[in-house]
Amino acid sequence: MSRRCALLLALCLSGIAQAQELLGPQGALPVYHEALRERLSFSHGWRDGADPVAWTRAGRAKARELMLPAGGDTTAIPFAPRLLAEQDRGRYIARRIALQINRDSRVQALLLVPKAAGPHPAALLLHDHGARFDIGKEKLVWTWDDPAREAASAAWAARYFSGRLPGEQLAARGYVVLAVDALGWGQRGAAGFGYESQQALAANLFNLGTSWAALIAGDDQRAAQFLAGLPEVDARRIAAVGFSMGAQRAWQLAALSEHIAATIAVNWMGTLEGLMRPGGNQLKGQSAFAMLHPGLARHFDYPDIAALAAPRAMLVYAGGRDPLFPPEAVEPALARLRAVWAAYGAGEQLQTRVWPEAAHEFNAAQQDAAFDWLDARFGVSPAR
C-alpha cells in the first residue's frame, strides 16, 4: 500500500472513530460520559461529619457567586409597584400589578390578598417550564379579562393540578400569594418563542456574560424581597412553592434568599449522576438551559444546593411514576437532604415523600397534604 493510500485510510478510520464518540438520541452524550461524571468532585458538596453551619456559610457564598447575575446588589432598586386591576374573589382580592423586577425589566404580576386583617403568611408561587410559554404565572393563579390565557390556565390545571390552581388554594387558606412570569413565559415572552428558541436565547445570554438560569434566579430573589416588604405580609412566614421547574426554582431560592422560611418543592429533585444517564429527560437540552448554571456542577450536586436552606422548613415530594425523575436519581438525593437536616438536629423540619402512584403532577391530595404541612409550620388555622 502506498503511503498516500495508508494516510487516506487512517483519516477515514479516524473519522469513523470520531463519529462513534457520541451516543443516545441525537448524540446527546459522549461515550465517555461516565468518566466525566466520575471526575466531578462537588468541591462544596455535603460531607458527612462536616460542621453544618460552616458548610452552609461557605456553600451559600459560592452558590450566590455562581447562580446570581453579575452587577452587584439589587436590593436597593425601587419596585415602584402600581395597581393595574383587581377582582373580588370572596375571601380574598386578586390584583394585577406592575413592578420593577430588576434593573431592566418592569413586569406584571398576580397578587392575591386575604380580606381579613393581617399581617398574613405569604407564598411566592414559582411556575413550571412545561415547554409551554404563553402562560407563566397563570399556571398557578387564575387570571381574568384575558380569554386565551384563561383557557390555557384551565387546561394546565386539568392536566397537572386536579383542576385547581395551587395559588388559589393557598389564598383561600389565608395566605398572600404572589406569582410572576419568569423571563420567556407569559407576558415576558415573544411571538414565536418556543421550544427550539431556548437554545438561541441561552447562547446569546452566555455571550452577554450571564445565563438564563441566573436571570431567573435573580428575579425570584427580587420577588421574595418584594413580597417580604408588603404591609399585608408577615415577613417571618414566607414560603416558596413550586412544581417541576418551579420546584427547582423554589429550593434554589431557599438556598439563596433569607426571606424564605419554608419551601414546598414538588417533582424536581435528583442527583446529577442519576439524571445524567442515557435516556434521561435532562439530556434533551433546550429546556435544561432555564435551569443550567455554568460551572455549578463542579461544586455542587442538586441536593447540595437545596440543602443550603437547612435547617429551615422544607417539603420535597416525588412521584413514584414520574418518568422525568426516576427512583435511582430521587432516592439518594432525598437521603442527602435528610443527612444535612439531621446534622443540624432539625430532622423534623424536613419532609421527604415519594407518592407511589403519582406521575409528574401536583394533584389535589398532594396539595392538601403539602399545604396542611405548611399551615403547621406557620401556625395557620384557616376557616375551611
C-alpha positions as a Markdown table, in Angstrom:
| # | Residue | x | y | z |
|---|---|---|---|---|
| 1 | Met | 0.0 | 0.0 | 0.0 |
| 2 | Ser | 1.3 | 3.4 | -0.9 |
| 3 | Arg | 2.0 | 6.0 | 1.8 |
| 4 | Arg | -0.8 | 8.2 | 0.3 |
| 5 | Cys | -3.4 | 5.3 | 0.5 |
| 6 | Ala | -2.3 | 4.5 | 4.0 |
| 7 | Leu | -2.8 | 8.1 | 5.0 |
| 8 | Leu | -6.2 | 8.2 | 3.4 |
| 9 | Leu | -7.2 | 5.0 | 5.2 |
| 10 | Ala | -6.0 | 6.4 | 8.5 |
| 11 | Leu | -8.0 | 9.5 | 8.0 |
| 12 | Cys | -11.1 | 7.6 | 7.2 |
| 13 | Leu | -10.7 | 5.3 | 10.2 |
| 14 | Ser | -10.2 | 8.4 | 12.3 |
| 15 | Gly | -13.4 | 9.9 | 11.0 |
| 16 | Ile | -15.3 | 6.7 | 11.9 |
| 17 | Ala | -13.8 | 6.7 | 15.4 |
| 18 | Gln | -14.9 | 10.3 | 15.9 |
| 19 | Ala | -18.4 | 9.6 | 14.7 |
| 20 | Gln | -18.7 | 6.8 | 17.2 |
| 21 | Glu | -17.8 | 9.0 | 20.2 |
| 22 | Leu | -21.4 | 10.1 | 20.7 |
| 23 | Leu | -24.4 | 8.0 | 21.8 |
| 24 | Gly | -28.0 | 8.3 | 22.6 |
| 25 | Pro | -30.7 | 10.2 | 20.7 |
| 26 | Gln | -29.2 | 13.0 | 18.6 |
| 27 | Gly | -25.8 | 12.2 | 20.1 |
| 28 | Ala | -26.7 | 13.7 | 23.5 |
| 29 | Leu | -23.8 | 12.2 | 25.4 |
| 30 | Pro | -20.2 | 11.3 | 24.6 |
| 31 | Val | -19.4 | 7.6 | 25.1 |
| 32 | Tyr | -17.1 | 8.6 | 28.0 |
| 33 | His | -19.9 | 10.4 | 29.9 |
| 34 | Glu | -19.4 | 8.1 | 32.9 |
| 35 | Ala | -15.7 | 9.1 | 33.2 |
| 36 | Leu | -16.7 | 12.8 | 33.0 |
| 37 | Arg | -19.3 | 12.3 | 35.7 |
| 38 | Glu | -16.9 | 10.4 | 38.0 |
| 39 | Arg | -14.4 | 13.4 | 37.8 |
| 40 | Leu | -17.0 | 15.7 | 39.4 |
| 41 | Ser | -15.8 | 16.1 | 43.0 |
| 42 | Phe | -18.5 | 18.6 | 44.1 |
| 43 | Ser | -16.0 | 20.7 | 45.9 |
| 44 | His | -18.7 | 22.4 | 48.0 |
| 45 | Gly | -20.9 | 19.3 | 48.4 |
| 46 | Trp | -22.1 | 17.9 | 51.7 |
| 47 | Arg | -19.7 | 15.6 | 53.5 |
| 48 | Asp | -20.9 | 13.5 | 56.5 |
| 49 | Gly | -19.3 | 14.8 | 59.6 |
| 50 | Ala | -18.9 | 18.3 | 58.4 |
| 51 | Asp | -19.8 | 21.3 | 60.6 |
| 52 | Pro | -23.2 | 22.2 | 59.1 |
| 53 | Val | -23.1 | 25.9 | 59.9 |
| 54 | Ala | -19.7 | 26.4 | 58.4 |
| 55 | Trp | -20.7 | 24.3 | 55.4 |
| 56 | Thr | -23.8 | 26.3 | 54.8 |
| 57 | Arg | -22.0 | 29.6 | 55.1 |
| 58 | Ala | -19.3 | 28.7 | 52.6 |
| 59 | Gly | -21.7 | 26.9 | 50.3 |
| 60 | Arg | -24.2 | 29.8 | 50.2 |
| 61 | Ala | -21.4 | 32.3 | 49.3 |
| 62 | Lys | -20.2 | 30.1 | 46.5 |
| 63 | Ala | -23.7 | 29.4 | 45.2 |
| 64 | Arg | -24.6 | 33.1 | 45.1 |
| 65 | Glu | -21.4 | 33.8 | 43.2 |
| 66 | Leu | -22.2 | 31.1 | 40.6 |
| 67 | Met | -26.0 | 31.4 | 40.4 |
| 68 | Leu | -26.9 | 35.1 | 40.5 |
| 69 | Pro | -26.5 | 37.6 | 37.8 |
| 70 | Ala | -23.4 | 39.8 | 37.9 |
| 71 | Gly | -23.9 | 43.5 | 38.6 |
| 72 | Gly | -23.8 | 43.9 | 42.4 |
| 73 | Asp | -26.5 | 44.3 | 45.0 |
| 74 | Thr | -30.0 | 44.8 | 43.6 |
| 75 | Thr | -31.9 | 45.2 | 46.9 |
| 76 | Ala | -32.0 | 49.0 | 46.8 |
| 77 | Ile | -33.7 | 49.2 | 43.3 |
| 78 | Pro | -37.2 | 50.6 | 43.9 |
| 79 | Phe | -40.0 | 48.2 | 43.0 |
| 80 | Ala | -42.4 | 51.1 | 42.2 |
| 81 | Pro | -45.5 | 48.9 | 42.3 |
| 82 | Arg | -48.7 | 50.0 | 40.6 |
| 83 | Leu | -52.1 | 48.5 | 40.8 |
| 84 | Leu | -53.5 | 47.8 | 37.3 |
| 85 | Ala | -56.8 | 45.9 | 38.1 |
| 86 | Glu | -58.4 | 43.9 | 40.8 |
| 87 | Gln | -61.2 | 41.3 | 41.3 |
| 88 | Asp | -63.1 | 40.3 | 44.4 |
| 89 | Arg | -62.9 | 36.5 | 44.9 |
| 90 | Gly | -64.8 | 36.2 | 48.1 |
| 91 | Arg | -62.3 | 35.7 | 50.9 |
| 92 | Tyr | -59.5 | 37.5 | 49.1 |
| 93 | Ile | -58.8 | 40.1 | 46.4 |
| 94 | Ala | -57.0 | 39.3 | 43.2 |
| 95 | Arg | -54.8 | 42.1 | 42.0 |
| 96 | Arg | -52.9 | 42.6 | 38.8 |
| 97 | Ile | -49.9 | 44.8 | 39.5 |
| 98 | Ala | -46.8 | 46.1 | 37.8 |
| 99 | Leu | -43.4 | 46.2 | 39.5 |
| 100 | Gln | -39.7 | 46.7 | 38.7 |
| 101 | Ile | -38.4 | 43.1 | 39.0 |
| 102 | Asn | -34.8 | 44.0 | 38.1 |
| 103 | Arg | -32.8 | 47.0 | 36.8 |
| 104 | Asp | -34.0 | 46.4 | 33.3 |
| 105 | Ser | -37.5 | 44.8 | 33.4 |
| 106 | Arg | -40.8 | 46.1 | 34.6 |
| 107 | Val | -43.3 | 43.2 | 34.7 |
| 108 | Gln | -46.8 | 42.3 | 35.5 |
| 109 | Ala | -47.6 | 40.0 | 38.5 |
| 110 | Leu | -50.7 | 38.4 | 40.1 |
| 111 | Leu | -51.2 | 39.1 | 43.8 |
| 112 | Leu | -53.9 | 37.5 | 46.0 |
| 113 | Val | -54.5 | 39.3 | 49.3 |
| 114 | Pro | -56.9 | 38.0 | 52.0 |
| 115 | Lys | -59.6 | 40.4 | 53.1 |
| 116 | Ala | -59.1 | 39.6 | 56.8 |
| 117 | Ala | -56.8 | 41.8 | 58.8 |
| 118 | Gly | -53.1 | 41.0 | 58.5 |
| 119 | Pro | -50.2 | 40.6 | 58.5 |
| 120 | His | -50.6 | 37.2 | 56.8 |
| 121 | Pro | -48.3 | 34.4 | 55.9 |
| 122 | Ala | -47.3 | 34.5 | 52.3 |
| 123 | Ala | -46.3 | 32.2 | 49.4 |
| 124 | Leu | -44.3 | 33.0 | 46.3 |
| 125 | Leu | -45.6 | 30.7 | 43.6 |
| 126 | Leu | -43.0 | 29.7 | 41.1 |
| 127 | His | -44.3 | 28.3 | 37.8 |
| 128 | Asp | -43.0 | 25.3 | 35.9 |
| 129 | His | -41.4 | 25.0 | 32.5 |
| 130 | Gly | -43.7 | 22.6 | 30.7 |
| 131 | Ala | -42.5 | 23.5 | 27.2 |
| 132 | Arg | -45.4 | 25.9 | 27.2 |
| 133 | Phe | -44.6 | 29.6 | 27.1 |
| 134 | Asp | -47.8 | 31.5 | 26.5 |
| 135 | Ile | -48.6 | 31.3 | 30.2 |
| 136 | Gly | -46.4 | 31.5 | 33.3 |
| 137 | Lys | -47.9 | 33.0 | 36.4 |
| 138 | Glu | -51.3 | 31.9 | 35.1 |
| 139 | Lys | -50.2 | 28.3 | 35.5 |
| 140 | Leu | -50.7 | 28.8 | 39.3 |
| 141 | Val | -53.1 | 31.7 | 39.7 |
| 142 | Trp | -56.4 | 32.4 | 37.8 |
| 143 | Thr | -56.3 | 35.5 | 35.6 |
| 144 | Trp | -59.3 | 37.4 | 34.2 |
| 145 | Asp | -60.2 | 39.6 | 31.2 |
| 146 | Asp | -57.9 | 37.5 | 29.0 |
| 147 | Pro | -59.8 | 34.6 | 27.4 |
| 148 | Ala | -56.9 | 32.9 | 25.7 |
| 149 | Arg | -54.8 | 32.8 | 28.9 |
| 150 | Glu | -57.9 | 31.8 | 31.0 |
| 151 | Ala | -58.4 | 28.8 | 28.7 |
| 152 | Ala | -54.7 | 27.9 | 28.8 |
| 153 | Ser | -54.7 | 28.2 | 32.6 |
| 154 | Ala | -57.8 | 25.9 | 32.9 |
| 155 | Ala | -56.1 | 23.3 | 30.6 |
| 156 | Trp | -52.9 | 23.4 | 32.7 |
| 157 | Ala | -54.9 | 23.0 | 35.9 |
| 158 | Ala | -56.7 | 20.0 | 34.5 |
| 159 | Arg | -53.5 | 18.4 | 33.3 |
| 160 | Tyr | -51.3 | 18.8 | 36.4 |
| 161 | Phe | -53.3 | 20.1 | 39.4 |
| 162 | Ser | -56.6 | 18.1 | 39.6 |
| 163 | Gly | -58.4 | 21.1 | 38.0 |
| 164 | Arg | -57.5 | 23.6 | 40.7 |
| 165 | Leu | -54.6 | 26.1 | 40.9 |
| 166 | Pro | -52.3 | 26.0 | 43.9 |
| 167 | Gly | -52.2 | 29.7 | 44.4 |
| 168 | Glu | -56.0 | 29.9 | 44.8 |
| 169 | Gln | -55.9 | 27.1 | 47.4 |
| 170 | Leu | -53.3 | 29.0 | 49.5 |
| 171 | Ala | -55.2 | 32.3 | 49.2 |
| 172 | Ala | -58.3 | 30.5 | 50.5 |
| 173 | Arg | -56.3 | 29.3 | 53.5 |
| 174 | Gly | -55.3 | 32.9 | 54.3 |
| 175 | Tyr | -52.0 | 33.4 | 52.5 |
| 176 | Val | -50.9 | 36.4 | 50.5 |
| 177 | Val | -49.9 | 34.9 | 47.2 |
| 178 | Leu | -47.6 | 36.3 | 44.5 |
| 179 | Ala | -46.9 | 34.9 | 41.0 |
| 180 | Val | -44.6 | 36.5 | 38.4 |
| 181 | Asp | -43.6 | 35.3 | 34.9 |
| 182 | Ala | -40.0 | 34.1 | 34.5 |
| 183 | Leu | -38.2 | 35.5 | 31.5 |
| 184 | Gly | -39.6 | 33.8 | 28.4 |
| 185 | Trp | -43.0 | 33.0 | 29.7 |
| 186 | Gly | -46.4 | 34.7 | 29.6 |
| 187 | Gln | -46.1 | 38.5 | 29.1 |
| 188 | Arg | -42.3 | 38.2 | 29.3 |
| 189 | Gly | -42.1 | 36.1 | 26.1 |
| 190 | Ala | -42.4 | 36.9 | 22.4 |
| 191 | Ala | -44.4 | 35.9 | 19.4 |
| 192 | Gly | -42.9 | 32.8 | 18.0 |
| 193 | Phe | -40.8 | 31.9 | 21.1 |
| 194 | Gly | -41.0 | 28.2 | 21.6 |
| 195 | Tyr | -39.1 | 25.0 | 22.4 |
| 196 | Glu | -36.4 | 25.4 | 19.8 |
| 197 | Ser | -35.9 | 29.1 | 20.6 |
| 198 | Gln | -34.5 | 28.3 | 24.0 |
| 199 | Gln | -31.0 | 27.4 | 22.7 |
| 200 | Ala | -30.6 | 30.7 | 20.9 |
| 201 | Leu | -31.7 | 32.7 | 24.0 |
| 202 | Ala | -29.4 | 30.8 | 26.2 |
| 203 | Ala | -26.4 | 31.1 | 23.9 |
| 204 | Asn | -27.0 | 34.8 | 23.4 |
| 205 | Leu | -27.1 | 35.3 | 27.2 |
| 206 | Phe | -23.9 | 33.4 | 27.6 |
| 207 | Asn | -22.3 | 35.7 | 25.1 |
| 208 | Leu | -23.6 | 38.7 | 27.1 |
| 209 | Gly | -21.8 | 37.4 | 30.2 |
| 210 | Thr | -24.8 | 35.9 | 32.0 |
| 211 | Ser | -27.2 | 33.0 | 31.8 |
| 212 | Trp | -30.9 | 32.4 | 31.5 |
| 213 | Ala | -30.8 | 30.5 | 34.8 |
| 214 | Ala | -29.1 | 33.3 | 36.6 |
| 215 | Leu | -31.6 | 35.9 | 35.4 |
| 216 | Ile | -34.5 | 33.7 | 36.6 |
| 217 | Ala | -32.8 | 33.1 | 40.0 |
| 218 | Gly | -32.1 | 36.8 | 40.4 |
| 219 | Asp | -35.7 | 37.7 | 39.6 |
| 220 | Asp | -37.0 | 35.1 | 42.0 |
| 221 | Gln | -34.9 | 36.6 | 44.7 |
| 222 | Arg | -36.3 | 40.1 | 44.0 |
| 223 | Ala | -39.8 | 38.7 | 44.0 |
| 224 | Ala | -39.2 | 37.3 | 47.5 |
| 225 | Gln | -37.9 | 40.6 | 48.6 |
| 226 | Phe | -40.9 | 42.4 | 47.2 |
| 227 | Leu | -43.3 | 40.0 | 49.0 |
| 228 | Ala | -41.5 | 40.5 | 52.3 |
| 229 | Gly | -41.9 | 44.2 | 52.1 |
| 230 | Leu | -45.7 | 44.3 | 51.6 |
| 231 | Pro | -47.6 | 45.6 | 54.6 |
| 232 | Glu | -50.1 | 42.8 | 54.4 |
| 233 | Val | -47.3 | 40.2 | 54.8 |
| 234 | Asp | -45.6 | 38.7 | 57.9 |
| 235 | Ala | -42.0 | 38.7 | 56.6 |
| 236 | Arg | -41.1 | 35.9 | 59.0 |
| 237 | Arg | -43.6 | 33.5 | 57.3 |
| 238 | Ile | -42.9 | 33.4 | 53.6 |
| 239 | Ala | -42.8 | 30.2 | 51.6 |
| 240 | Ala | -41.5 | 29.4 | 48.2 |
| 241 | Val | -43.8 | 26.9 | 46.4 |
| 242 | Gly | -43.2 | 25.2 | 43.1 |
| 243 | Phe | -43.9 | 22.3 | 40.8 |
| 244 | Ser | -41.5 | 20.8 | 38.3 |
| 245 | Met | -39.1 | 23.6 | 37.2 |
| 246 | Gly | -40.9 | 25.6 | 39.8 |
| 247 | Ala | -39.7 | 23.2 | 42.4 |
| 248 | Gln | -36.2 | 23.6 | 41.3 |
| 249 | Arg | -36.7 | 27.4 | 41.5 |
| 250 | Ala | -38.2 | 27.0 | 45.0 |
| 251 | Trp | -35.3 | 25.1 | 46.6 |
| 252 | Gln | -32.8 | 27.2 | 44.6 |
| 253 | Leu | -34.4 | 30.4 | 46.0 |
| 254 | Ala | -34.5 | 29.0 | 49.6 |
| 255 | Ala | -30.7 | 28.4 | 49.3 |
| 256 | Leu | -30.1 | 31.9 | 48.1 |
| 257 | Ser | -32.6 | 34.1 | 50.0 |
| 258 | Glu | -33.0 | 34.5 | 53.7 |
| 259 | His | -36.6 | 35.7 | 53.0 |
| 260 | Ile | -37.8 | 32.1 | 52.5 |
| 261 | Ala | -38.8 | 30.5 | 55.8 |
| 262 | Ala | -40.3 | 27.3 | 54.2 |
| 263 | Thr | -40.2 | 25.5 | 50.9 |
| 264 | Ile | -42.6 | 23.2 | 49.0 |
| 265 | Ala | -40.8 | 21.6 | 46.1 |
| 266 | Val | -42.8 | 19.0 | 44.1 |
| 267 | Asn | -41.3 | 16.8 | 41.3 |
| 268 | Trp | -37.9 | 18.3 | 40.8 |
| 269 | Met | -35.2 | 16.6 | 42.8 |
| 270 | Gly | -32.5 | 14.1 | 42.0 |
| 271 | Thr | -28.8 | 13.6 | 41.9 |
| 272 | Leu | -26.8 | 14.6 | 38.9 |
| 273 | Glu | -25.5 | 11.1 | 38.5 |
| 274 | Gly | -29.0 | 9.7 | 38.4 |
| 275 | Leu | -30.3 | 12.3 | 36.0 |
| 276 | Met | -27.5 | 12.5 | 33.5 |
| 277 | Arg | -27.9 | 9.0 | 32.2 |
| 278 | Pro | -28.8 | 7.8 | 28.6 |
| 279 | Gly | -32.5 | 8.2 | 28.0 |
| 280 | Gly | -32.9 | 10.8 | 30.8 |
| 281 | Asn | -35.1 | 13.9 | 30.4 |
| 282 | Gln | -32.2 | 16.1 | 31.3 |
| 283 | Leu | -30.4 | 15.1 | 28.1 |
| 284 | Lys | -32.9 | 16.7 | 25.8 |
| 285 | Gly | -31.2 | 20.1 | 26.0 |
| 286 | Gln | -33.3 | 23.2 | 25.2 |
| 287 | Ser | -35.5 | 23.2 | 28.3 |
| 288 | Ala | -32.5 | 22.5 | 30.6 |
| 289 | Phe | -31.0 | 25.9 | 29.8 |
| 290 | Ala | -33.5 | 27.7 | 32.1 |
| 291 | Met | -32.0 | 25.7 | 35.0 |
| 292 | Leu | -28.4 | 25.4 | 33.9 |
| 293 | His | -25.8 | 27.5 | 35.8 |
| 294 | Pro | -22.4 | 27.2 | 34.0 |
| 295 | Gly | -19.8 | 25.6 | 36.2 |
| 296 | Leu | -22.1 | 24.8 | 39.1 |
| 297 | Ala | -21.7 | 21.0 | 38.8 |
| 298 | Arg | -18.0 | 21.3 | 39.6 |
| 299 | His | -19.0 | 22.5 | 43.1 |
| 300 | Phe | -22.5 | 21.2 | 44.0 |
| 301 | Asp | -24.8 | 18.3 | 43.3 |
| 302 | Tyr | -28.5 | 19.3 | 43.1 |
| 303 | Pro | -29.4 | 18.2 | 46.6 |
| 304 | Asp | -26.4 | 20.1 | 47.9 |
| 305 | Ile | -27.9 | 23.3 | 46.6 |
| 306 | Ala | -31.3 | 22.6 | 48.2 |
| 307 | Ala | -29.7 | 21.6 | 51.5 |
| 308 | Leu | -28.2 | 25.1 | 51.8 |
| 309 | Ala | -31.7 | 26.1 | 53.0 |
| 310 | Ala | -31.2 | 23.9 | 56.1 |
| 311 | Pro | -32.3 | 24.0 | 58.9 |
| 312 | Arg | -35.3 | 26.0 | 57.6 |
| 313 | Ala | -38.5 | 24.0 | 56.8 |
| 314 | Met | -38.6 | 22.2 | 53.5 |
| 315 | Leu | -41.0 | 19.7 | 52.0 |
| 316 | Val | -39.9 | 17.7 | 48.9 |
| 317 | Tyr | -42.4 | 15.4 | 47.0 |
| 318 | Ala | -41.6 | 13.0 | 44.2 |
| 319 | Gly | -43.9 | 10.8 | 42.1 |
| 320 | Gly | -43.3 | 7.1 | 42.0 |
| 321 | Arg | -44.5 | 7.1 | 38.4 |
| 322 | Asp | -42.8 | 10.3 | 37.3 |
| 323 | Pro | -40.8 | 9.4 | 34.2 |
| 324 | Leu | -38.7 | 12.6 | 34.4 |
| 325 | Phe | -37.2 | 11.8 | 37.8 |
| 326 | Pro | -36.5 | 8.1 | 38.2 |
| 327 | Pro | -36.1 | 6.4 | 41.7 |
| 328 | Glu | -32.4 | 5.9 | 41.2 |
| 329 | Ala | -31.9 | 9.6 | 40.9 |
| 330 | Val | -34.5 | 10.7 | 43.6 |
| 331 | Glu | -33.8 | 8.3 | 46.5 |
| 332 | Pro | -30.1 | 9.2 | 47.0 |
| 333 | Ala | -30.9 | 12.9 | 46.7 |
| 334 | Leu | -33.6 | 12.7 | 49.4 |
| 335 | Ala | -31.1 | 10.8 | 51.6 |
| 336 | Arg | -28.6 | 13.6 | 51.1 |
| 337 | Leu | -31.2 | 16.2 | 52.2 |
| 338 | Arg | -32.0 | 14.1 | 55.3 |
| 339 | Ala | -28.4 | 13.9 | 56.2 |
| 340 | Val | -27.9 | 17.7 | 56.3 |
| 341 | Trp | -31.1 | 18.4 | 58.3 |
| 342 | Ala | -30.1 | 15.6 | 60.7 |
| 343 | Ala | -26.6 | 17.2 | 61.1 |
| 344 | Tyr | -28.4 | 20.4 | 62.2 |
| 345 | Gly | -30.5 | 18.4 | 64.6 |
| 346 | Ala | -33.6 | 19.6 | 62.7 |
| 347 | Gly | -34.9 | 16.4 | 61.0 |
| 348 | Glu | -38.4 | 17.4 | 61.9 |
| 349 | Gln | -38.2 | 20.5 | 59.7 |
| 350 | Leu | -37.7 | 18.3 | 56.6 |
| 351 | Gln | -40.4 | 16.2 | 55.0 |
| 352 | Thr | -39.5 | 14.0 | 52.0 |
| 353 | Arg | -42.1 | 11.7 | 50.4 |
| 354 | Val | -42.4 | 9.6 | 47.3 |
| 355 | Trp | -46.1 | 9.2 | 46.3 |
| 356 | Pro | -46.1 | 5.7 | 44.7 |
| 357 | Glu | -49.0 | 6.2 | 42.3 |
| 358 | Ala | -48.3 | 9.8 | 41.4 |
| 359 | Ala | -46.9 | 10.8 | 38.0 |
| 360 | His | -45.5 | 14.2 | 37.1 |
| 361 | Glu | -48.2 | 16.2 | 38.8 |
| 362 | Phe | -49.2 | 18.1 | 41.9 |
| 363 | Asn | -52.7 | 16.6 | 42.4 |
| 364 | Ala | -55.4 | 17.5 | 44.9 |
| 365 | Ala | -54.3 | 15.0 | 47.6 |
| 366 | Gln | -50.7 | 16.2 | 47.4 |
| 367 | Gln | -51.7 | 19.8 | 47.5 |
| 368 | Asp | -53.9 | 19.2 | 50.6 |
| 369 | Ala | -51.0 | 17.3 | 52.4 |
| 370 | Ala | -48.4 | 19.9 | 51.4 |
| 371 | Phe | -50.5 | 22.9 | 52.4 |
| 372 | Asp | -51.5 | 21.3 | 55.7 |
| 373 | Trp | -47.8 | 20.8 | 56.4 |
| 374 | Leu | -47.2 | 24.5 | 55.6 |
| 375 | Asp | -50.0 | 25.6 | 57.8 |
| 376 | Ala | -48.5 | 23.6 | 60.7 |
| 377 | Arg | -45.1 | 25.3 | 60.1 |
| 378 | Phe | -46.6 | 28.7 | 60.1 |
| 379 | Gly | -49.2 | 28.3 | 62.7 |
| 380 | Val | -52.1 | 28.8 | 60.4 |
| 381 | Ser | -55.6 | 27.5 | 61.2 |
| 382 | Pro | -57.8 | 28.8 | 58.3 |
| 383 | Ala | -61.5 | 28.6 | 58.2 |
| 384 | Arg | -62.4 | 26.0 | 55.6 |
